Amino acid sequence: MPVQYKINVLAALKEKGYTTSKIRNEKLIGEATMQRLRHGKSVSYEVIAKLCKLLDCQPGDILEYVPDENGDE
């Protein structure tokens, strides 16, 4: 996948005080989405927007484009 996470999103949330328990209890991000983040899989733009709000950052602070070595996307 040519777009990947630049940071460990869950660790960054934890640094901001958002433990997985707090995220679940306050229904900030669903469990399926949490699993996708744990495994470095893509999430929706809505989730990226929510992460930017929680982390007080821009999408480019979370994601980066890395070209595939063989030129495929």
GROMACS elastic network, one bead per residue, 0.5 to 0.9 nm:
[ bonds ]
;  ai    aj funct       b0    kb
    1     4     6  0.68328   500
    1    41     6  0.89090   500
    1    42     6  0.89319   500
    1    65     6  0.88812   500
    1    66     6  0.81419   500
    1    67     6  0.85055   500
    1    68     6  0.74485   500
    1    73     6  0.66482   500
    2    64     6  0.81813   500
    2    65     6  0.54979   500
    2    67     6  0.53388   500
    2    68     6  0.59101   500
    2    72     6  0.87126   500
    2    73     6  0.60708   500
    3    42     6  0.84009   500
    3    63     6  0.65951   500
    3    64     6  0.55464   500
    3    66     6  0.60198   500
    3    67     6  0.81640   500
    4    40     6  0.72523   500
    4    41     6  0.80541   500
    4    42     6  0.78765   500
    4    62     6  0.84438   500
    4    63     6  0.55711   500
    4    64     6  0.55611   500
    4    65     6  0.64890   500
    4    66     6  0.72113   500
    5     8     6  0.71011   500
    5     9     6  0.77023   500
    5    37     6  0.89375   500
    5    40     6  0.68461   500
    5    41     6  0.87482   500
    5    42     6  0.88209   500
    5    61     6  0.88182   500
    5    62     6  0.56446   500
    5    64     6  0.62367   500
    5    65     6  0.88614   500
    6     9     6  0.85116   500
    6    60     6  0.84869   500
    6    61     6  0.70773   500
    6    62     6  0.53472   500
    6    63     6  0.52537   500
    6    64     6  0.59584   500
    7    10     6  0.87391   500
    7    11     6  0.82455   500
    7    12     6  0.74554   500
    7    61     6  0.78866   500
    7    62     6  0.58893   500
    7    63     6  0.77052   500
    8    11     6  0.53824   500
    8    12     6  0.62290   500
    8    13     6  0.87484   500
    8    37     6  0.84570   500
    8    38     6  0.83640   500
    8    40     6  0.86787   500
    8    62     6  0.84447   500
    9    12     6  0.50468   500
    9    13     6  0.61759   500
    9    14     6  0.86017   500
    9    37     6  0.70307   500
    9    38     6  0.82295   500
    9    51     6  0.81688   500
    9    62     6  0.73510   500
   10    13     6  0.50397   500
   10    14     6  0.61603   500
   10    15     6  0.86776   500
   10    18     6  0.84576   500
   10    19     6  0.82500   500
   10    20     6  0.80560   500
   10    34     6  0.81398   500
   10    37     6  0.73169   500
   10    38     6  0.72736   500
   11    15     6  0.62498   500
   11    16     6  0.87552   500
   11    19     6  0.88703   500
   12    15     6  0.50928   500
   12    16     6  0.64990   500
   12    17     6  0.88996   500
   12    18     6  0.86007   500
   12    55     6  0.73379   500
   13    16     6  0.50935   500
   13    17     6  0.64628   500
   13    18     6  0.50778   500
   13    19     6  0.70165   500
   13    20     6  0.87073   500
   13    51     6  0.82513   500
   13    54     6  0.74168   500
   13    55     6  0.65815   500
   14    19     6  0.50768   500
   14    20     6  0.77649   500
   15    18     6  0.72137   500
   15    19     6  0.85251   500
   16    19     6  0.86062   500
   16    54     6  0.80000   500
   16    55     6  0.69304   500
   17    22     6  0.84757   500
   18    21     6  0.79421   500
   18    22     6  0.58077   500
   18    23     6  0.60898   500
   18    54     6  0.85135   500
   19    22     6  0.51298   500
   19    23     6  0.61692   500
   19    24     6  0.85871   500
   20    23     6  0.50126   500
   20    24     6  0.61024   500
   20    25     6  0.84965   500
   20    34     6  0.84885   500
   21    24     6  0.51291   500
   21    25     6  0.59454   500
   21    26     6  0.84185   500
   22    25     6  0.50528   500
   22    26     6  0.58805   500
   22    27     6  0.80897   500
   22    28     6  0.82867   500
   23    26     6  0.54191   500
   23    27     6  0.57969   500
   23    28     6  0.51468   500
   23    29     6  0.61803   500
   23    30     6  0.82075   500
   24    28     6  0.65966   500
   24    29     6  0.68263   500
   24    30     6  0.69621   500
   24    31     6  0.72107   500
   25    28     6  0.79333   500
   26    29     6  0.84083   500
   27    30     6  0.65287   500
   28    50     6  0.80583   500
   29    32     6  0.84598   500
   29    33     6  0.64706   500
   29    34     6  0.67271   500
   29    47     6  0.75168   500
   29    50     6  0.82399   500
   29    51     6  0.89057   500
   30    33     6  0.52584   500
   30    34     6  0.62627   500
   30    35     6  0.88156   500
   31    35     6  0.62703   500
   31    36     6  0.86976   500
   32    35     6  0.51204   500
   32    36     6  0.63861   500
   32    37     6  0.87985   500
   33    37     6  0.62618   500
   33    38     6  0.86137   500
   33    43     6  0.68709   500
   33    47     6  0.81708   500
   34    37     6  0.51043   500
   34    38     6  0.61824   500
   34    39     6  0.87540   500
   35    39     6  0.63192   500
   35    40     6  0.86355   500
   35    41     6  0.84769   500
   36    39     6  0.52759   500
   36    40     6  0.61295   500
   36    42     6  0.67350   500
   36    43     6  0.69760   500
   37    40     6  0.50479   500
   37    41     6  0.58996   500
   37    42     6  0.73852   500
   37    43     6  0.75014   500
   38    41     6  0.77568   500
   43    46     6  0.81711   500
   43    47     6  0.62491   500
   43    48     6  0.70296   500
   44    47     6  0.52460   500
   44    48     6  0.64265   500
   44    49     6  0.86849   500
   45    49     6  0.60765   500
   45    50     6  0.85496   500
   46    49     6  0.50446   500
   46    50     6  0.62212   500
   46    51     6  0.86545   500
   47    51     6  0.60808   500
   47    52     6  0.85109   500
   48    51     6  0.50395   500
   48    52     6  0.61390   500
   48    53     6  0.86404   500
   48    59     6  0.67199   500
   48    62     6  0.83184   500
   49    52     6  0.50648   500
   49    53     6  0.62775   500
   49    54     6  0.87243   500
   49    58     6  0.84573   500
   49    59     6  0.75032   500
   50    53     6  0.50973   500
   50    54     6  0.62069   500
   50    55     6  0.85226   500
   51    54     6  0.50838   500
   51    55     6  0.58810   500
   51    56     6  0.80095   500
   51    57     6  0.81202   500
   51    59     6  0.84798   500
   51    62     6  0.86062   500
   52    55     6  0.51719   500
   52    56     6  0.53958   500
   52    58     6  0.56501   500
   52    59     6  0.63929   500
   52    61     6  0.85598   500
   52    62     6  0.80741   500
   53    56     6  0.50367   500
   53    57     6  0.68351   500
   53    58     6  0.84820   500
   54    57     6  0.80788   500
   55    58     6  0.86584   500
   57    60     6  0.82194   500
   57    61     6  0.62835   500
   57    62     6  0.79656   500
   58    61     6  0.53570   500
   58    62     6  0.71692   500
   59    62     6  0.52871   500
   59    63     6  0.60423   500
   59    64     6  0.87412   500
   60    63     6  0.51456   500
   60    64     6  0.63541   500
   61    64     6  0.79155   500
   66    69     6  0.87922   500
   67    70     6  0.84288   500
   67    71     6  0.67709   500
   67    72     6  0.79385   500
   67    73     6  0.73678   500
   68    71     6  0.51805   500
   68    72     6  0.56930   500
   68    73     6  0.61517   500
   69    72     6  0.75465   500
   70    73     6  0.87962   500
